[in-house]
Amino acid sequence: MKALIVDDAAFMRAVMKRILTGMGSFEELAEAGNGAEAIKTYTAIKPDLVTMDVTMPEMDGITALKKILEVDPQAKIIVCSAMGQKDIVLEAIKAGAKHFIVKPIDEEKVVTTVSAILHA
């Protein structure tokens, strides 16, 4: 399987990459630093899973999520953000996110959520 990790912070991408690698389910882990890169990378590699930050330069995660879902309505996208406000969570879910993880990232929560999304 393939995953795409989208976050403007290289540190957060590294944390998520370590967690997903540890799961042993992914042969390929791609990264993108903003929503525009995410769309390009998504269409190029067609990942099985996307983790998407919300607040990023150039294009935010909600906009990128909507554009990816236009290309692939079956895309499995988990939104990850420090902004745990109810309205952001609802906007992400309404836009088509499969789940929402609040930062700081909890490894057990990521593993549980990813497993549930991939096996749904």
C-alpha positions in Angstrom: 0.0 0.0 0.0 0.9 3.6 -0.5 0.4 6.6 1.8 0.8 10.4 1.3 1.7 12.5 4.3 0.8 16.2 3.8 2.1 18.8 6.4 4.0 22.0 6.0 6.2 21.0 9.0 8.9 18.6 8.1 9.0 17.4 11.7 5.4 16.4 11.6 5.9 14.6 8.3 8.8 12.7 9.9 6.7 11.7 13.0 3.8 10.5 10.8 6.2 8.6 8.5 7.8 6.9 11.5 4.4 5.8 12.8 3.1 4.6 9.4 6.4 2.8 8.7 6.1 1.0 12.1 2.7 -0.3 11.1 4.3 -2.4 8.3 1.4 -1.9 5.9 3.0 0.6 3.5 5.6 0.0 0.9 5.6 3.6 -0.3 5.3 6.8 1.8 5.2 10.0 -0.2 5.3 13.5 1.3 3.9 16.9 0.4 4.5 20.3 2.1 1.3 22.0 1.1 -2.1 21.4 -0.5 -1.0 22.1 -4.1 1.8 19.6 -3.8 -0.6 17.1 -2.2 -2.9 17.2 -5.3 0.0 16.7 -7.7 1.4 13.9 -5.7 -2.0 12.3 -5.2 -2.7 12.1 -8.9 0.8 10.8 -9.6 0.9 7.9 -7.1 -2.8 7.3 -6.2 -2.1 6.5 -2.5 -4.4 4.2 -0.5 -4.3 6.7 2.4 -3.7 10.5 2.9 -2.9 12.3 6.2 -3.7 16.0 5.6 -2.8 19.0 7.8 -5.3 21.8 7.7 -3.2 25.0 8.0 -0.6 25.2 5.3 0.8 27.8 2.9 -0.2 28.0 -0.7 -3.3 25.8 -0.3 -4.9 24.7 3.0 -5.8 21.1 3.7 -9.6 21.5 3.4 -9.3 22.9 -0.1 -6.8 20.2 -1.1 -9.1 17.6 0.4 -12.0 18.8 -1.7 -9.9 18.9 -4.9 -8.5 15.4 -4.3 -12.1 14.1 -3.8 -13.1 15.7 -7.1 -10.4 13.6 -8.8 -11.0 10.5 -6.7 -14.3 10.3 -4.7 -13.0 7.1 -3.0 -9.9 8.8 -1.5 -9.3 7.9 2.1 -8.1 11.1 3.8 -7.5 11.6 7.5 -7.2 15.3 8.5 -4.6 16.0 11.2 -4.5 19.4 12.8 -3.7 21.3 16.0 -6.9 23.2 15.5 -9.3 21.0 17.3 -12.1 23.4 17.1 -15.5 21.8 16.4 -16.1 23.9 13.3 -12.9 22.8 11.6 -13.6 19.2 12.4 -17.1 19.5 11.0 -15.9 21.3 7.9 -13.3 18.5 7.3 -15.8 15.7 7.8 -18.5 17.5 5.6 -15.8 18.0 2.9 -15.3 14.2 2.9 -12.5 13.4 5.4 -12.8 9.9 6.7 -11.5 10.9 10.2 -9.9 13.7 12.2 -6.8 13.4 14.4 -5.9 16.3 16.7 -2.2 17.3 17.2 0.0 16.6 19.1 -0.1 13.3 17.3 -0.8 10.3 19.6 0.9 7.2 18.0 -1.7 4.8 19.3 -4.6 7.0 18.0 -2.9 7.2 14.5 -2.5 3.4 14.3 -6.1 2.7 15.5 -7.5 5.3 13.1 -5.5 4.3 10.1 -6.3 0.6 10.6 -10.0 1.4 10.9 -10.0 3.5 7.7 -8.0 1.0 5.6 -10.2 -1.9 6.7 -13.5 -0.2 6.5 
